[in-house]
Amino acid sequence: MELEKYFRENKLPHIWCPGCGHGTVMSSIIRGIDKAGWDPNKVVVVSGIGCSSRAPGYMDFNTLHTVHGRAIAFATGIKLANPELKVIVLTGDGDGAAIGGNHLIHACRRNIGIKVVLFNNYIYGMTSGQYSPMTPEGSLATTSPYGNIEPPFDLCELTKSANANFVARGTVYHTRPLISYMEKAFAKDGFSYVEAISQCPTYYGRRNRLKSPVEMLEWQKKNSVDIKKAADMEPEELQGKIVTGIFADREKEEYTARYDRLISEIQGGKK
């Protein structure tokens, strides 16, 4: 598989920290796009601010680097202006779940045909390691030196409840399932959300006794539970576990299609 054609080779090598999982997530996205057979000229990749938002600069599509938390708002405008475009948002657990959380909920509610990939490394990696809405309870960060006391969002359950057509979670350790989730998300009409658990050895790992990227990957392996197995487990057994798999895969009419149908009805004189 020739994946080089999807990259701006003059922008490589990337500048993510050694051992960061974001390169693996980016590779999974590229492989998902390749399997989807999309025309690169009709692909738009939008990002906000954060470590994850470096990815579009390396990808040879139409790319847009926007402001913190607003990538989904920009992507919504792009999709409404030209529904034929394949629009992907790359965001992080801070960018997408904190300042951008409300945009995420309403994009799900509308079921607009954009694809959101959230790189979840449990931390604000670009701005010195503050805790995010996805940081596990008890974890150390620059803004929680005695342990985070806030429970994290389960964004897969949230996006599923908010009407997303497709919802999945994978880890960078389990690369093959993660690629398959990307492929399924990109093939689905309507809103898709894929959460990729990634490692941040620089800010999360060092503070939380995960001394190396390999140790962090082993932690992902040890603590991941397939959603089918999780259904038979007690809540106490799932404490601290990463539930992986497909949370939602359904068929609902996509927003821009509904919008176009409404315009046609109005122009045709129908009420």
N, C-alpha and C positions, 0 to 999 in steps of 0.2 A: 504494500500500500504506500503510495507516494504522498506523504503528508506535507512534505516541504512546500508544496505549492500554496498551502494555506497560511504560511508564515511570511512575515517581513524579515527575511534573513539578515538584512543590514541592521536590524534592531537587536539581534541576538549576539551574545548570550544574554539571558535575562538577568535582572538584578535582585531577584528574590534571595533571601538568606540561604546559605547552605542547609540542606535538609528540609526546607519548606515544602509542604505538600501541594502548593498551588500549581506548580508545573504539571503535576500528575492530573489535577482537575482540568487544567487547560487542555492537556492531551486528550482527556476523555471527551471534552466538548468538541474538539476538532474531529475525533473519530466518529462521534455521533453525527456531526454535520456531514461528514464524508459518506456515512452509511445512509443518511437521509437523501443523498443525491441532490442537494440544493445547489443552485447556481450561485457561486460566490459573489457575483455582481448584484444579487438580490438579497444578500444577507447583510443585516445591520446589527452590529454589536455595540451595546450601550453600557457604560459603567458610571459609577459615581466617584467616591473617594475611598481610598484604602488600599491595602496590599493587593486584593483581588482586582482592583481597578487598573492595575498595571497590564493585565492580560490583553485587552484590546489593542494596545500598542504593538504587540508582537504578532497579531493576527491580521492576515491580509484580506480583510473584508471592508465594507463601509463601517467605520468605527467612530464613536462619539464618546468623549470623556467629559462628563458633566459635573455638577456640583454635589456636595454631600447629601445623600439620602433622596435625591430627586431623579435618579436614573429611570425609574418606572414612569414618572410623569413625562419625561422626554420621550421614552419609548412609546407611551400611549399616543402622544401627538404624532409620532412617525407612523404608527400603525393606522391611525385614523386618516392621515393624509394619503397613505398609499397601502391599502390592505394587502396588496400582492407581495409586499416585502416580508422576509422572514426576520423577525425582530427578536433578539436575545438580549437579556439584561444580565450582566455579571456584577454581583454585589457581595458584600461581606456581612458577617453577623452584626457588626456595628452599623454599617451603612444601610443594610436592608431591614434590620429588625428594630433599630432605635429611631433615628430621625426619619428613616424611610418606611417605618412600619405601617403607617396609615395608608401610604400609597400602595403597599403590598396588599393590604386587606381589600381595598376598593378595586384594584385590578382583578383580584380573584372574584369579587362580587359581580363585576361586569362580565367576567369570563372573556376578556379581550385576548386575542390570539398572540400574546407575547410569551416568551419562555424565560423564566427567571431561574438562574443557577446561583445559589447562595453558597459561597465558600465559608464554611463554618470552622474557624480555628479557635473559637472560645475566647477571643481576646481582640482588643484594638491593637493590631500588630504594627501599624504604620506610625502611630502617635504615642509610642512608648509604653504600651501594655496596660491600658485601663481595662477594667472589666466591662463586658458588653451584656446585652439582654440574653445572650446564649451561654454565658459563663456558668459552669456548674456551681452549685452551692458548695461553700467551703474552699473554693479555689482562691489562690493568692494572685493578686494583680497590683499594679502601682497604686490603684485607687481602692484596693481592699487588702491592705497589708496584713490584716488579721483574719482574712477569709471572707469571701463573698457571702452575704446573708440573704441575697435575693434569689428566689427560684427562677430558673431559666424558662424562656418560652419553649414550647414544643411547636415549632413552626409548621411541621407537617400536619399536626392535628388542627392547627389554626387555619392553614390554607385550605385544607380539606373542608372544614366547616364553613369557610367563607365562599365556597362554590367553585374552586379550581377544578378543571376537568381532569388534570393529571398531577399526582403528588407522589414523590419518592424520596428516599434518603439512602445514601451509600457512603462508603468511606474510601479514602485513597489506598488503603491496604487491599480492599476488595475491588480491584480495578475492573475486572470483567463485568460484574454486575453494575458498577457505576457507568460504564460505557453503554450498557444495555438500557439503563434508565434514561440516559441522554437521548439515545436513539428513539425510544418510545415517546419521550417528552416532545421531541422535535417533530415526530410524525403526527402528533395529536392536534386536532383543531381546538381552539379555545386556549385558555390560560393553563400553562404548565409550570410546576415548581419542582426543582430538584435541589436537595440539600446535600452538599458534599462535605463530609467531615474531613478536615485537613489538619495537619500538625504545624504548630508554630514553636519550634525549638528555642527560638531566641527569647521570646517574652513569656509564653505560657509554660513551656517545658522546664526552663531553668528554675522558675519559681515554684513549680509544683512537683519537684522530685522526679521528673522524667528527663534524665540527663542527656539523652541523645535522640536524634530522629528515629533510629532503629527501635529504641525503647518505646517511643511514642507510637510507632506502627504496631509494635507488639501489644501495646495497650489497646489500640483499636481492635485488633484481632481478638484479644481476650474478652473484651467488654461488649462486642457486637452480638446482637440477638436478632434472628430473622423474625419478621412480623408475624409469621404463622406460628412460630414457637412461642412468641411473646403472648399470643392470645390465650395460651393455656397456663401462663405464669401469674403468680400473685403480684400485686403492686410492690410489695416489699422485695420480692426477688428481682424486680426490674429497676430498683434504685441504683442509679449510677451506670445503667446500661445504655447502649446505643441501639435503638430499635431500627433495623434497616429493612428495606423492601419497598413495595408499592402500596401506598396508603389510599390512593383514589385513582380510578381509571374509568371514566364515564363519558357519556356522550350528551352534551348540551350545546345548544346553538351558540355559536361564537358572536361576540358583540358587534363587530363591524358588519357581519352578514345580516344581523337583525337591523342594524342601523340603515343599511342599504335597502333592505326590504321595506322599512318604514318610509323612506324617501320615495321609493317607487309607488307605494300605496297612495301617498299624498299627491304625487304628481299625476297619478291616474284618477284622482278625484275620489278615492275611497276614504272612508272614515276609520 
